[in-house]
């Protein structure tokens, strides 16, 4: 059996919230480990340019993440990334997390910062045609669709802005949106609706993707009439928002109807010694700066919790 | 420019030399975008584990990257990164768009053998 690695605090997730918590906790001489299921940096590393991070004029998200990572390490924080969590007992006084490779970690406090990920449609063919006609990034893959006809799924700011940006390449962009109105800023709606290359199919969604080697057509489901119409297309870009990475926490901590962790102003969850911060919590605004602020609060609240616990046990 | 901690391939000639001198090579050809960065991150992690594999990246927009963009194995690819696995100088596997750590390690284990780790 593997030896249990004992820490004061385990941080689950290595985005800006988790890294900030790691920096604060380690600097406070609390033995801290960050366990991260993906690449350290979270959604921040996916941002080409961060121009509104105070104190830094303009920086690539990947570089900012690398600086935060180095900062956390310099204070003695352990970082373990690209791991898979097999089991989690955070309801007990001593919290235990076991990875699929058998490593086990225990601590008196846990900070949950698992972040979020782009939402997928979850319909037949989506996995098969990823990278062969289906994309989730216009900047990355837009030029593969030069002189082609494409679909953009979604009706928020990202969908409308990316649809306009894709008109640089595509001859025709059809926006498919589930509602009869858009959830975007007025200027984004105006720019998309006035664009001569953009068409709209409202109150509809994609029900399936088809093709041989590459995507060739989709089924469009009218959500009002339930009618399915085959639609020929060369590509589909999906921008339907983000979902919190909290599936494994269901039934353990209190989540709201969108799967976000419910916290109080000190970022405490319903479980003693368990805190949460970043894009996984129930909140309105999701920015690197808000996550950094929450990582700070969660770290200070966890430090205080450990201090009080020590006093009580004396 | 790719801001990764991987070794960078700058030219077709350099790639040719790398794949002729190393038995197992993985090259991730992409940009600093959301589909590519996680793959670079996974490769950086795996460098310590897979000592018998040489990991590289190459900038997709570098004109020299034509040596990857024109490979028959990437025909039909419409998402970056293009990740190419070479064994003894030959392409044995190519993938398009983002991949998970599990997908990548499965390819490394399958293509580069049980002695990979």
Interface residues (C-beta under 8 A of the other chain):
Chain A: X38 X39 X40 X41 X45 X46 X48 X60 X62 X63 X66 X81 X82 X130 X131 X132 X133 X134 X135 X136 X137 X139 X140 X141 X144 X145 X213 X214 X235
Chain B: X3 X4 X30 X31 X32 X33 X34 X35 X36 X37 X38 X40 X41 X42 X45 X76 X77 X78 X79 X80 X95 X96 X97 X98 X101
